[in-house]
Amino acid sequence: MQRQQKTTLREMRESGPTRLIVYCGDYKCAHSIVIDAGRWGNDLRLSDLEPKFTCKICGHHGADIRPLFEPARMGT
């Protein structure tokens, strides 16, 4: 079964976020980290990155990656 293709980093950056939140693919682990997406080119899809991650806590291969939308600031 093929996974759904997610947005490209270009599309993500155009909507505002520059960082990613990476969740361990083993939902029982629930480990997550925040990383800067600047190291990858615009045409790469989030779904292309997901199989490349290995959890440092449980060792699971694969991740769920999403754009990190910053909270809105009051008065801006």
N, C-alpha and C positions, 0 to 999 in steps of 0.2 A: 504494500500500500504506500503510495507516494504522499508525502506531507504537502500541505498547502504552502504555496510560495508566499512569503511575507513581503512587506514593503522594502524598497531599496534604501540604502543609507542616504541617497540624494533626496528621496521623497521625505524621509524622516527629518533631515536637516532643514528642508524647506518649510516644514511645519513647526520648527522651533528647537526641538531637542538636539543636543550634541553628545549626550551620554546615554548609556544603555544600562538596564538592570538585567542581570543574568541570573536566572533561577536554575538550581539543579533540576535535571530532568526526572529524578526520582522524587516524587512528591512526598514521600515519607521523610526524606532528608530535610527539605525546605530551606537549604542553604542558599543565600543569594549574595551577590556582590554588585557594586556599581562601577562601571568602567567608562573611560572616555572613548568615543567612537572615532576619534581623529586619526587613528593608525590605519584605518581601512578606507579604500576608495569609494566613490559615490555609487558605482554601479553594483556593488555587492549587496545581496539580499540578506536580511536578518536570518532567514531560513537556511542560507548557505553557511552561516557562522555556527548555527546551533550544534551540529554534530562534532565540531572541532573542540568543544569545551569538555573538560574533565573536572568533576567536583573535587576540591582539595580535602573535603571533609569525609565523604563516603566513597569516592573513587568512581562514581557513576559517569559513564560516557554519554554526552549529549546534554543539551540545556534548552530552556525556554527563554528566549531573549526578546525584550520589549524596549521601546523607547522610554526614557525617563523624562516625563513631563514635570517640570518644576512647578511648585505651587504658585498661584497668582499672588502678587504683592498688593497689599492694600494701598489705595491712594495713588496708583500709577496708571 
